[in-house]
Amino acid sequence: MKRWLAAAAIPLVAGLMTMVPSLKKTQQSVHAAGSPMQVVGYWANDATAGLSGLYKYPHAVTDFAPFWYSVNASGSLVSHLDTSILNKVRAAHVAITPLVNDATGVQAFLTNPVTRLNAARNLADMVKAEHFQGVDIDFEPPHTSVAPELVAFMIDLRDFLPRGSVITMAVVPSSGGAYDYAKLTPEVNQFVLMSYDQHDDGSYAGPVAATPWVQRILARMTAVVPSNKIDLGVAVYGYVWPKGSTTAATVPYNAVTPTMHANAKWDTADQETYATYSTASGPVVAWWESLQGMNQKIQLAKQDHLGGIALWHLGYANDSVYQLLLHQVGSQP
């Protein structure tokens, strides 16, 4: 996920729970289908982004997915494992499904049967050695040419993993056919739909994940994947653009400034928070996923009977985000 490219730190301010006045009124412990929702908390292995909220509210998250591994061109694993965090999360009794990305950027290991098999074996061996619940695959194929090879890899991975292991797969909203869902679905437990970055660095200012846009991409996915196998991606950040520019800086939710809060408005059509204000460098436009926007995504996941939600990422969250999860999703088993 490109969300692991974090922006420089911005002063921390507390979240405003008052922005979601209906939390206690709508509290539910399970989604409409009657079983607990999965809440995946990603983490980008950023030393500046703490996890104190996870340790404080461990029942708000069912699965911790830290960016700890990459696959290189030979199919070998590059490890970023942090044993200190590993031990703390285990002590909090939160399941761990580490995120694995593609170090090559072009899935170079997939096209060769030998390196592809190496990658599957190495991942399975890692899960066994560390006693992880499973693994989260985040390869994000850039084109359709490796679609068959990606399926072959996932079949091998499923065969090599210990029985009962969970495979989660992050997928981009517009893949151009890079995912053969009909063949991937039997191998994958949950797909995480990366339903964010509708606008980001490189585009003009606009919502990170407007609800109508999320509904459209979700409708396309539920046409080919069972809804209970989909976790809806939820952004825990936003962007600030100089007015008229396509260059944006990432703003973690826990670093939204007092000025942004003071100028915040709710866009009723896109269902996201935005602000326009002046700085020493000139006028800027900010869009971010506030608590109100995050709540909208949780309600959408419930309404569409999805398997759960997935937050990118926990290093951007503060206590109010965890409290929102506890109120709206309920204390997890």
C-alpha positions in Angstrom: 0.0 0.0 0.0 1.4 3.3 -0.9 -0.1 4.6 2.4 3.1 3.5 4.2 4.8 6.5 2.7 4.0 8.8 5.7 4.3 12.5 5.8 6.4 14.5 8.2 5.0 14.8 11.7 2.4 17.5 12.4 1.4 18.6 15.9 -0.9 16.1 17.6 -4.4 17.1 18.6 -7.2 15.1 20.1 -10.0 13.8 18.0 -13.5 15.3 18.5 -15.9 12.6 19.5 -18.6 15.2 19.5 -18.5 15.1 15.7 -20.3 11.8 15.9 -23.1 12.5 18.4 -25.0 9.3 17.6 -22.3 6.8 18.6 -23.9 5.6 21.8 -27.4 5.5 20.3 -26.3 3.2 17.5 -23.9 1.0 19.4 -23.8 -2.5 18.1 -21.6 -5.4 18.9 -22.1 -7.4 15.7 -22.9 -6.5 12.1 -26.2 -7.2 10.5 -25.3 -10.7 9.5 -25.0 -11.6 13.1 -21.3 -12.4 13.5 -18.5 -10.1 14.8 -17.0 -7.8 12.2 -13.4 -8.2 11.4 -11.4 -5.0 12.2 -7.9 -5.1 10.6 -5.5 -2.5 11.9 -2.6 -2.0 9.5 0.6 -0.4 10.6 3.4 0.9 8.4 6.3 0.0 10.7 7.0 3.7 11.2 9.0 4.3 14.4 7.4 7.8 14.7 3.9 6.4 14.7 3.1 4.8 18.1 0.8 1.9 18.9 -0.2 3.0 22.5 -3.8 3.1 21.5 -3.7 -0.5 20.4 -2.3 -1.6 23.7 -4.9 0.6 25.5 -7.9 -0.7 23.5 -6.9 -4.2 22.3 -10.5 -5.2 21.9 -11.1 -2.6 19.3 -9.1 -4.5 16.7 -9.3 -8.2 15.7 -6.3 -8.4 13.5 -3.0 -6.5 13.6 -1.4 -6.3 10.1 2.1 -4.7 10.4 4.2 -4.1 7.3 7.0 -6.5 8.3 8.0 -8.4 5.2 8.8 -7.9 1.5 9.4 -10.4 -1.3 12.4 -9.7 -3.6 13.0 -10.9 -7.2 14.4 -14.3 -6.1 11.3 -15.0 -3.9 13.3 -14.5 -0.7 11.8 -12.5 2.2 13.2 -9.2 3.5 12.2 -8.9 7.1 11.4 -5.7 9.1 10.1 -7.7 12.1 10.0 -5.7 15.3 10.2 -8.3 18.2 9.4 -5.7 20.8 6.1 -4.8 19.1 5.4 -8.5 18.4 5.7 -9.4 22.1 3.4 -6.4 23.1 0.7 -7.3 20.6 0.8 -10.9 21.6 0.5 -9.9 25.2 -2.6 -8.0 24.3 -4.0 -11.1 22.6 -4.5 -9.6 19.2 -4.1 -11.9 16.2 -1.2 -11.0 13.9 -1.4 -11.3 10.1 1.7 -9.5 8.9 1.6 -7.5 5.6 3.8 -8.7 2.8 4.5 -6.4 -0.1 6.4 -6.7 -3.4 9.9 -5.3 -3.1 10.3 -5.2 -6.9 7.3 -3.1 -7.7 6.5 -5.3 -10.8 6.0 -8.7 -9.2 9.2 -9.9 -10.8 9.1 -13.2 -8.7 5.7 -14.2 -10.1 6.7 -14.8 -13.7 9.3 -17.5 -12.9 7.8 -20.7 -11.6 10.9 -21.3 -9.4 11.0 -17.9 -7.7 7.2 -17.9 -7.4 7.4 -21.2 -5.6 10.2 -19.9 -3.4 8.1 -17.0 -2.4 5.2 -19.1 -1.4 7.4 -21.6 0.6 9.2 -18.8 2.3 6.0 -17.0 3.4 4.6 -20.3 4.7 7.8 -21.1 6.6 7.7 -17.6 8.1 4.1 -18.0 9.3 4.9 -21.4 10.8 8.1 -20.2 12.5 6.5 -17.1 14.1 3.1 -18.8 14.8 1.2 -16.0 13.0 -2.5 -16.4 12.3 -1.8 -16.0 8.6 -0.5 -13.4 6.2 -1.7 -10.3 4.3 -0.7 -10.2 0.7 -0.3 -6.7 -0.7 1.3 -7.1 -4.1 -1.0 -4.7 -6.1 -0.3 -5.9 -9.6 0.2 -3.0 -12.0 -1.2 -4.9 -15.1 -3.1 -7.9 -16.2 -0.2 -9.9 -17.6 0.6 -11.6 -14.2 -3.0 -12.4 -13.3 -2.6 -16.2 -13.9 0.7 -16.2 -12.1 -0.8 -14.4 -9.1 -3.5 -17.1 -8.9 -0.8 -19.9 -9.1 1.1 -18.2 -6.3 -2.0 -18.0 -4.1 -2.8 -21.6 -4.7 0.8 -22.6 -3.7 0.7 -20.4 -0.7 -2.6 -21.9 0.5 -1.1 -25.4 0.0 2.0 -24.6 2.0 0.5 -22.7 4.9 -0.5 -24.6 8.1 -4.1 -25.7 8.1 -6.4 -23.0 9.3 -4.1 -20.1 8.4 -5.8 -16.9 7.2 -4.9 -15.3 3.9 -5.9 -11.7 3.5 -5.4 -9.9 0.2 -5.3 -6.2 -0.3 -6.7 -5.1 -3.7 -6.7 -1.8 -5.5 -10.1 -0.3 -6.6 -9.3 -0.1 -10.3 -7.0 -3.0 -11.3 -7.9 -3.3 -15.0 -8.4 -7.0 -14.5 -5.2 -7.8 -12.6 -7.2 -10.0 -10.2 -9.0 -13.1 -11.3 -11.5 -13.1 -8.5 -13.2 -16.3 -9.6 -10.0 -18.3 -9.0 -8.6 -16.2 -6.1 -11.7 -16.3 -4.0 -11.4 -20.0 -3.0 -7.9 -19.4 -1.7 -8.4 -16.0 0.0 -10.2 -15.6 3.3 -10.7 -11.9 3.1 -10.1 -9.2 0.4 -9.3 -5.7 1.7 -10.7 -3.2 -0.8 -8.4 -0.2 -0.7 -11.2 2.2 -0.9 -9.3 5.4 -0.5 -7.1 7.9 -2.4 -9.8 8.9 -4.8 -7.8 12.2 -4.6 -4.2 12.3 -3.3 -0.8 13.7 -4.1 -0.8 14.1 -7.9 -4.4 15.1 -8.2 -6.3 18.3 -7.6 -7.9 18.7 -4.2 -10.9 16.5 -3.4 -12.3 13.8 -1.0 -10.0 11.0 0.0 -12.9 8.5 -0.2 -16.3 10.1 -1.1 -19.1 7.8 0.0 -20.7 7.7 -3.5 -17.3 6.7 -5.0 -16.8 4.0 -2.4 -20.3 2.7 -3.1 -19.6 2.4 -6.8 -16.3 0.5 -6.4 -17.8 -1.7 -3.7 -20.8 -2.5 -6.0 -18.3 -3.7 -8.7 -16.5 -5.9 -6.2 -19.6 -7.5 -4.7 -20.6 -8.5 -8.2 -17.7 -10.9 -8.2 -16.8 -11.6 -4.6 -19.2 -12.6 -1.7 -19.8 -9.5 0.5 -18.8 -11.4 3.6 -15.3 -11.9 2.1 -14.7 -8.2 1.7 -13.2 -5.8 4.3 -13.8 -2.1 3.5 -10.7 0.0 3.7 -11.0 3.1 5.9 -8.5 5.9 5.7 -7.2 7.4 8.9 -5.6 10.4 7.3 -6.2 13.2 4.7 -4.3 15.6 2.4 -3.6 19.3 2.3 -3.1 21.0 -1.1 -2.0 24.5 -1.9 -5.0 26.0 -3.6 -4.9 25.1 -7.3 -2.0 22.6 -6.9 -1.8 18.9 -7.5 0.9 18.5 -4.9 -0.4 17.3 -1.5 1.0 16.5 1.9 -0.4 13.6 4.0 -2.0 14.6 7.3 -2.5 11.7 9.7 -5.8 11.9 11.6 -4.0 12.3 14.9 -2.2 15.3 13.5 -5.1 17.3 12.1 -4.3 20.9 13.3 -6.5 23.2 15.3 -6.8 25.4 12.3 -8.2 22.6 10.2 -10.7 21.7 13.0 -11.7 25.4 13.3 -12.4 25.6 9.6 -13.9 22.1 9.1 -17.0 21.7 7.1 -19.0 18.5 6.2 -19.7 17.9 2.6 -23.1 16.3 2.5 -22.8 15.0 -1.0 -19.3 13.3 -0.6 -19.8 12.7 3.1 -16.3 13.8 4.0 -14.7 16.7 6.0 -12.9 19.5 4.3 -11.5 22.9 5.1 -10.2 26.0 3.3 -7.9 28.4 5.1 -4.9 30.6 4.7 -1.3 29.9 5.8 1.9 31.9 5.6 2.5 30.3 2.2 -0.9 31.0 0.9 -4.4 29.5 0.8 -4.8 25.8 1.1 -7.5 23.1 0.8 -7.7 20.1 3.1 -9.8 16.9 2.9 -9.6 14.2 5.5 -11.5 11.3 6.9 -12.8 12.6 10.2 -14.6 10.5 12.9 -17.8 11.3 11.1 -16.5 10.0 7.8 -15.0 6.9 9.4 -18.4 6.2 11.0 -20.0 6.5 7.6 -17.7 3.8 6.2 -18.4 1.5 9.2 -22.2 2.0 8.7 -21.7 1.2 5.0 -19.9 -2.0 5.8 -22.7 -3.0 8.1 -25.4 -2.1 5.6 -23.8 -4.2 2.9 -23.1 -7.1 5.2 -19.3 -7.0 4.6 -16.9 -9.1 6.6 -15.4 -6.1 8.3 -13.2 -3.0 7.9 -9.5 -2.4 7.6 -7.8 0.8 8.8 -4.8 2.4 7.1 -3.1 2.8 9.5 -3.0 2.5 13.3 -0.1 4.9 13.6 -2.4 7.6 12.3 -5.1 6.9 15.0 -5.6 8.4 18.4 -7.8 7.3 21.3 -11.0 8.7 19.7 -10.6 6.4 16.7 -10.3 3.3 19.0 -13.3 4.5 21.0 -15.3 4.9 17.7 -14.5 1.3 16.9 -15.6 0.1 20.3 -18.8 2.0 20.1 -19.8 1.1 16.5 -18.3 -2.4 16.1 -18.4 -3.5 19.7 -15.9 -5.2 22.0 -14.3 -7.9 19.9 -13.9 -11.5 21.3 
